[in-house]
Amino acid sequence: MNRLLPIALAAVCGCANGPMKTSLRSCSSDSDCGPSQICFEDGCASALDFAARVTPLSVSGHVTQDFSYVGVGRGNSVDLSLLPPAIIEGALQIKQGQTTSSYAAGPFAVEMRGVSTIIPGLAFDHPFSQYVKSGPNYSLALPAGTWTITATADDLDLPPIRAQRSVTSGEVLDPSLLIPGDNLLPVEGALALGAATGGQWPIPAPSFRAQLFDFATRAAASQAKVFAATDHFQLKALSGTNPLVLRVTPMGDAALSFPSKEFLSDSGGLFPDQFELGDFGTPVAVAGTVRDSAGNPVADAELELRGTVGGGGTFSSTARANSLGEYLVQLLPSASGASYSITAHPPQQSQFASATARATVTATSAVLPTVVCPPKYELRGKVLGASQQPLAGVLVQYEGNGAAADPGVSKGDVQTDGKGEFAVRVEPGSYRVAVKPGADLRLPWSARRISVKGNTDLQISVSKAREVLGMVRVANADGTSAAVAHAIVAIYRLQPGYSDPSQPPLLIYEALSDSLGQFKLILPDSSSP
């Protein structure tokens, strides 16, 4: 392997070429773009400058690290040198009166969810967490980023505590995690039935789950407690998180007969002493069918049913259609003027799309309206190389484009045939279609965004390839460096105005370092030097 040259790391918004601030020129192939540009899924952009994320194996002792700038000009090699992780550590404390002391009443959990400060808009896929069995101290090694820290005690009377902090590589930070044990807002009461039910709970009493949420953010404001419907319950939230929402949900078999309901506090966080589910009636057995547009049964369709019932609560249930497209489900009667949504999801391999119908359920209902599933649309495509030759045996992945207002729900992959063609059936919506040639073809990945509103034809031209060698290493305390084996190297292109975290970067390619820490990137190459 050639001797590797270190790369320069630039500040988040100070890369060598600077962030692009204007809209990208739309394109369908590289020929639509200017010199030294490639046709990416969101338009024409530079073929040279990228960002990178290195994710080592969890057992390696290293953490994920992002690089804001990776130069891949001709003759360059990429040396990704991992820096020491950031450390967030401290103690969970509790305040009682004038005294603040370390929390030692029992175990607690700390969870940290973050987003990169090096590659704006790129979140860390998995949270970092630690369960502290004894003592108040916690410590987690993390990538550079902005982290939301949540500490949750095993004591259910203590609400979760949150803080947000940003850290850089090698920084050690001790955030304040303080439970104001003397400044908690108690919410307590009992669950009641409506007058029409006689107000008597069955024996044994059903179980419910109660939890408080912040009205504005919907973040948990208390821990959840499970209680018998005949018992008095009490929850505690942080004072100042007002107004609050109390959500009461039936548990186990009770979910078959009782609704869920939310109660809103006043601006001071006060609720009534009694929380009434209302007069929601008794479950009714109703039958339904799922058919295609030709009237044939859609077997094994999954049904989701949800509606508002008497008293203002909501009731939901699920079912599966049999081989005749029929299903039977128990539902509570609808509230006056309300109805149930009935959504049918045919199996993934089905040729038919999801569909929704609405129905009002009464105390005497017997049959629900038929849900008619329309055909999926055909997505046909052809994959061509840089010289417009068909590419056979290439992997094509499709999934809903999460950046669009109407992401499609279909997801899967297919290989091109001998003519470089593929065909799949998908539900309507916006999709991202990615072409990922195998390593043996030595071709870069390519992607396009499409909106499927009918049968759709797509042609994707794969760019010329530029091979870039690289290494992942880490510095030792004695000044030497060591290879980092089996790390995932993900290459991203930042979107225009990438200082806006709401614009996520685009994944361009992924490689895996070998036992010597070496990897090879196959990136798109423009026709110009």
Beta strands, then each sheet from edge to edge (+ up, - down):
strand 1: 37-40
strand 2: 43-46
strand 3: 49-55
strand 4: 65-71
strand 5: 78-82
strand 6: 86-96
strand 7: 99-102
strand 8: 108-116
strand 9: 128-132
strand 10: 137-142
strand 11: 145-153
strand 12: 161-167
strand 13: 172-173
strand 14: 177-179
strand 15: 184-192
strand 16: 207-214
strand 17: 225-228
strand 18: 233-238
strand 19: 244-250
strand 20: 261-264
strand 21: 274-276
strand 22: 284-292
strand 23: 302-308
strand 24: 314-320
strand 25: 326-331
strand 26: 340-345
strand 27: 355-359
strand 28: 371-373
strand 29: 377-384
strand 30: 395-400
strand 31: 412-415
strand 32: 421-426
strand 33: 429-436
strand 34: 446-452
strand 35: 456-461
strand 36: 464-475
strand 37: 481-483
strand 38: 488-493
strand 39: 506-512
strand 40: 518-525
sheet 1: 1+ 2-
sheet 2: 4+ 3- 38+ 39-
sheet 3: 5+ 36+ 37-
sheet 4: 5+ 36+ 40-
sheet 5: 7+ 6- 10+
sheet 6: 7+ 6- 13-
sheet 7: 7+ 6- 14-
sheet 8: 9+ 8- 11+ 12-
sheet 9: 18+ 15- 21-
sheet 10: 17+ 16- 19+ 20-
sheet 11: 25+ 22- 28-
sheet 12: 24+ 23- 26+ 27-
sheet 13: 32+ 29- 35-
sheet 14: 31+ 30- 33+ 34-
end
